[in-house]
Amino acid sequence: MNVEKLNFRLLGFTLLLALVVIVLGAFTRLSDAGLGCPDWPGCYGHLTVPAEQYIDTSRFERPLEPHKAWAEMVHRYMAGTLGLFILAIFVLALVWRRHLSGGVLLPTLLLGTVVFQALLGMWTVTRLLSPVIVTAHLLGGFSTLALVWLLWLRSRSALVRVDERGSGEGSPNPAFGAGVRLAAMLGLLLVIAQIVLGGWTSTNYAAVACGVSYPLCHGELWPAADFSEGFSLQPHLQEGVDYEYGILENPARTAIHMAHRTGALVVFSFVVLLVLGLMRRLGVTGLGCLLPAMLVLVCTQFLLGVLNVVLALPLGVATAHNLVAALLLLSLIALNDRVFRTR
């Protein structure tokens, strides 16, 4: 097996592992298990979840909840494994840089991101679930996934180019104008902004701030909301404050929820129009299965968001909402990769 194929398979496995870590992180956060282990990187001073009689009660005041502690530790174990695979990607890119087409810039950025992500994981615990830290930790996970995905796309393209040179044939790519490129980039930025809003909504426990009605909120289309308090960082930068279950009053949580709800409508409308426009120009399969997949993902994500509200945030639906957000992000990155890198 040549180096490029080995790198491609390593990236593929790491990509799947990164998706698993994001799902586990969402499950941990949404099941209120973020402080299941009140220390880091261990759990009540142990490498694994200890029995209650082995906990030093003079050091840890928080009582042990085994199901929450195991959720947190499994997430940490998988995140640590992902870090090792990313280290392997970096070492492979560095040692075999003459044989790999992608260079070492993206692997270096990926390694730096995962190191900073580990620090954010520690601060998540030590800062008692500060929404600023937890949202940054969420974005770090999505950034790690996006960088691995971009490396995988480039590795696949390098393999395709080798195969085309060997066969003497090439599959033509459509040329895209500035308008399509701008629309694809804007779609990606909107999805990223919506992910940020989703993280802020989740970490401030604002997902059910409007009750279980949609599209109404407290019986109104646009209720009274405190946006200045809802999006102020000041309340979330205090030392020693326990942020579990949130500290904001309901008007501030309502503002966060309504911003995320409005963003969902904007993203849904824009992505649907973008996909339909590209389908009209290129055909349904003009970019393989990418365009139909984007349409399915954005519709599914919108439906999951509504179900989160009307069903009062069931754990399975809320976790799936995070997973589909990640897949939608990857689809927009793939689209931008195609429209900006054509021949």
N, C-alpha and C positions, 0 to 999 in steps of 0.2 A: 504493500500500500504506500502511495507517495505521500509526501508531507501535506500537500493541499487537501487530500481526501481525509487524512487523519485530523487535520485542523477543522474541517467541515463537520465531521462526526462529533468531535469534542464540543464544538459550538452548538450543535443540535441538542446534545444531551444537556449542556449547561442552560440552554434556552428553556427546555422543559423543566429543569430544576428551578430556574428563576420564577417560572409561572407557579410552581408548587409553593415556593416560599411566599409569593404575593398572596396566594389563597390562604395559606396558613396564617400569615400576618393579619389578613382581614378577619379570619375566624377568631383569632386571639383578641383582636381589638373589639369586635362586635359581641363577643361573649363575655366582655368585661374581665378578661384574663390578663390584661397588660401588666398588672401588679400581682399576678399569681405567684411570682417569685420576687420578693421585695429587694433583692440584691442582684448584682451582676458581676461576672458572667455565671456564677453558680446559682443555687436555689437553696435559700436558708443555710448558706455556708457549705453546701454539698455540691458535687458535680451532677447529681441527679436529684429527683424529688425524694426527700427523706421521709421516713415515718415520723409521725408527730412527736414521739418520745425522744427523738434525736435532735430536736430543734432547741436552740439556746433562746429561751423565752426572755432572757434579760437583754438580748440584742435585737430580737425581732418581735415587735408588738402586734403585727398583723397576723391573724390566725391563718393556719394552713387550710387551703381549700384544694384538695388533691387534683380535682378535674381541671381547675384553672391553672394550677402549677404545671401539670403535665402539658396542657395546651401551650403554655409559654415556653417550656423547655424543648418540646418537639420543634417549635418554631426556631428556637436558637440553634438546635442541632442541625436542622436543615439549612439554616442561613450560614452556619459555619462550614458545612459541606460545600455549599455554593461558593463561598469564599476560596476554598481550596481549589476548586475547578477553575475559578477565575485567575488564581495565581498560576495554574498550569497553562492557561491560555496566554498569559503574559510571558511566561518563560519560553513557551514554544515560539511565540512571535519574536522574542529577542534572540533566541539561539538560531532559529531558522529564518531570520528576516530576509536573507537573500533568496530563499525558496518560496516565500509566501508573498502574495501580491498586495496585501493590505497595509504593510508597514507596521510600525509599533506605536503610532500616536493613539489610535483608538484603544488598543489593549492597555496602554499606560493610563489613559483616562478612565477606563473601566476599573482597573485596579485601584486607582485613587478614589473613585466613587465608592467602591465596596469597603475600603478602609474607613472612609468618612461615615458610611452607613453603619458600620460597627460602632463608631463613637456615638452616633445618634441613638442606636439601640440602647447603649449604656445610659445616655442622658434621659431617654424615655423613662427609665426606671428611677434614676436618681433625682429627676425633676418632677416625679410624681404625675406623669402623664400630662405635662404642659402641652396644650394644643399646638403651640408653635413648634415644639420639638417633635411631637407625634406626626403632625402634618409634614414636616420636613423629612421625617423617617419614611413616611408613605411615599413621598415624591422621590426619595433616594432609591426606594425599591423599584419604582416605575422607571427611573433613569437607568438603573442597572439592567433591567429587562430590555429597555430600548437599545442600549449600547450593544448588548449581546446579539440582539436581533439584527442590528445594522451590520455587525461583523459577520453574522451568518449569511445575510443577503449578499455581501461582497464576496465571501468565500464561495457561495454558490455561483455567482456570476463569473468568478475566475475559473471554476470548473467547467462551466458552459463554454467559455471562450476556448479552453483547451480542447474540448470535444469538437467544437466547430472547426478549429484549425486542423484537427486530425481527419475530419470527414470531408473537409473542403466546402462545407455548406454553412450558411449562417441564417438564422431566423431574424427577419427584419423587425425592428421596433418602430412604432409610429413616432413621428416627430411632433412635439408639443410646443405650442406657442407660449408667449409670455403670460397670456390670460389664464391658460390652464395651469401653468406653474404657480401663478399667484393664488389662484383658487385652492390648489392643493395645499400650499403652504398655509393659507389662512385657515383651512379646515383643520390642519394639524395643530395650529396655535389655539384654535377654539376648543379642541378636545383637551389639550393640555390645561387650558384655563379652567375647563369644567372639572377636570380631575382635581385641580387645586381646590376648587370650591367644594367638591365632594369630600375631600379630606378635611377641610375646615368644618363642614357640616357634621361629619362623623365625630371628629375629636371634640367638638363642642356639644355633642349629644343633642343636635338640633334636627335630626331626621324626622321626629314625630312632633315637632314644635307646632305644626298646624293641625294636630289631631289626625283623624283617619278619613278626611274628606279630600276629594280632588275633583275639579280644579279649585274648589273653594278652600279658603283658609280661615278658620274661625267664623265661617258663614259669609265671608266676603271674598271678592276676587283679589283685593289688595288690602289687607288689614293693617292696622297700626303696627309699625315696626321701628326698632331703634338700630339704624344702620351704623351710626357712629360708635356705639358700644359693641355691636356685633362684630365689627371688623377692626376694632382697636387691638393692637398688640400689647398695650400697657397692662391690662389685667392679667395677662398670661406670662409675665416675666418676673413674677414675685417669687422669692425664695421661700421654701418650706410650705407652700400651699399645696394641698392635695386636690388635684383637678379631676379625680375620678368622678364620673357622672356630671361633670360640668359645674361651673360657678356662675354662669350668666343668667340673668332674668329672662323670662319668656319673650318679651318684646325684642331683645337682642337675638335670641335663638330664632324667632320668627323671621327677622331680617336675613339671617344666614340661610334659612330654609328657602325663603322666597327668591333669594339671589340664585341659589342652586337650581330651583325649579325653573326660573326664567332662563338660566343658562342652558338647561336641558332642552327647552323649546328651540332656542337659537341653534344649538348644535344639531339637533334632530333635523330641523328644516334645512340648514345649510348642507349637511352631509347628504341628505336625500336628493336635494337639487343638484349637487355636485355629481353624485353617482348617476342620476338620470341623464344629466347633460353629457357625461362621458359615454354612457350606453348609447345615446342617440348618435354620437359621433363615431364610436368604435364598434358598436354592437355589444350585446350582452357579455360575450366572451372575448371582447377585444383585448383585455388584459388578463386572460385566463379566467380563473375563478375569483379574482380579487374584487371586482365590482359587485357581483352578487353577494359575496361574503360581507362586504361593507354594508350593503343594504340590509341584510339579515341582522348583522351585529347592531347597527344603530336602532333598528326597530325593536329588537330584543331588549336593548339597554333602556330604551324609553319605557317599555312595558314593565320591566323590572323596577324601574324607579317609581312608577305609579303603584305597583303592587307593594313596594316598601311602605308607601303612605297608607293605603287603604287596609293593609293587613297588619299595620303597626310593627313594621320592621322585623319580620321573621328571620331567624338566623340564616337559614338556607338561601332565601331570596337575596338578603343583603350581601352574603358572601359571593353569590353568583353575580351580583351587580358589580362588585369589584373585579371579578374575573373577566366579565364581558368588557368592562372599561379598559382593561389591559389589552385585550384582543383588538378592540376598536383602535386603540393607540397604535398597535403594531400594524394594523391595516393601513392607517394614514401614513405611517412611516414608509411602508412598502410602496404606497402610491407615489409619495414624493421621491423615493428612490428611483422609481420607473420614469417619472416625468422629467426629472433633473439629470438623469444619466441615460441618454438615448443616443443612438448613432444612425 
